[in-house]
Amino acid sequence: MLDTALHIGIDHPDFLWIALPAFLTFVSGLVLGARTEQIREWTGTGASETAE
């Protein structure tokens, strides 16, 4: 089990400052991906406008 902990870097002294921004970036990407249609409506760059 110790080999796994060492392999994934949990014992790194700055682990929190590495993992937290990575997690927040991942979550913000999920949020933006889920709201893509709303963002396209706000900016007016929807695919439906070019198809008409």
C-alpha positions as CSV (number, residue, x, y, z in Angstrom):
1,M,0.0,0.0,0.0
2,L,2.9,2.4,0.7
3,D,4.1,1.9,-2.8
4,T,0.8,3.1,-4.2
5,A,0.8,6.2,-2.0
6,L,4.3,7.0,-3.1
7,H,3.5,6.4,-6.7
8,I,0.6,8.8,-6.8
9,G,2.4,11.5,-4.9
10,I,0.3,11.9,-1.7
11,D,3.5,12.4,0.3
12,H,4.5,15.4,-1.8
13,P,4.9,18.5,0.4
14,D,2.8,20.6,-2.0
15,F,0.2,18.0,-2.8
16,L,-2.7,20.2,-1.8
17,W,-1.5,23.1,-4.0
18,I,-1.2,20.7,-6.9
19,A,-4.4,18.7,-6.5
20,L,-6.7,21.6,-5.6
21,P,-6.2,23.7,-8.7
22,A,-6.4,20.5,-10.9
23,F,-9.7,19.5,-9.3
24,L,-11.1,23.0,-9.6
25,T,-10.1,23.2,-13.3
26,F,-11.7,19.8,-13.9
27,V,-15.0,20.9,-12.3
28,S,-15.1,24.2,-14.1
29,G,-14.6,22.3,-17.4
30,L,-17.5,20.1,-16.6
31,V,-19.7,23.1,-15.8
32,L,-18.7,24.9,-19.0
33,G,-19.3,21.7,-21.0
34,A,-22.7,21.3,-19.5
35,R,-23.6,24.9,-20.3
36,T,-22.3,25.1,-23.8
37,E,-25.7,25.7,-25.4
38,Q,-26.4,28.5,-23.0
39,I,-23.1,30.1,-23.7
40,R,-23.7,29.8,-27.5
41,E,-27.1,31.5,-27.1
42,W,-25.5,34.4,-25.1
43,T,-22.7,34.9,-27.6
44,G,-24.9,34.4,-30.7
45,T,-22.6,31.8,-32.2
46,G,-25.0,28.8,-32.3
47,A,-24.9,26.2,-35.1
48,S,-28.6,26.7,-35.7
49,E,-28.1,30.2,-36.9
50,T,-25.6,29.2,-39.6
51,A,-27.8,26.3,-40.8
52,E,-30.8,28.5,-41.7
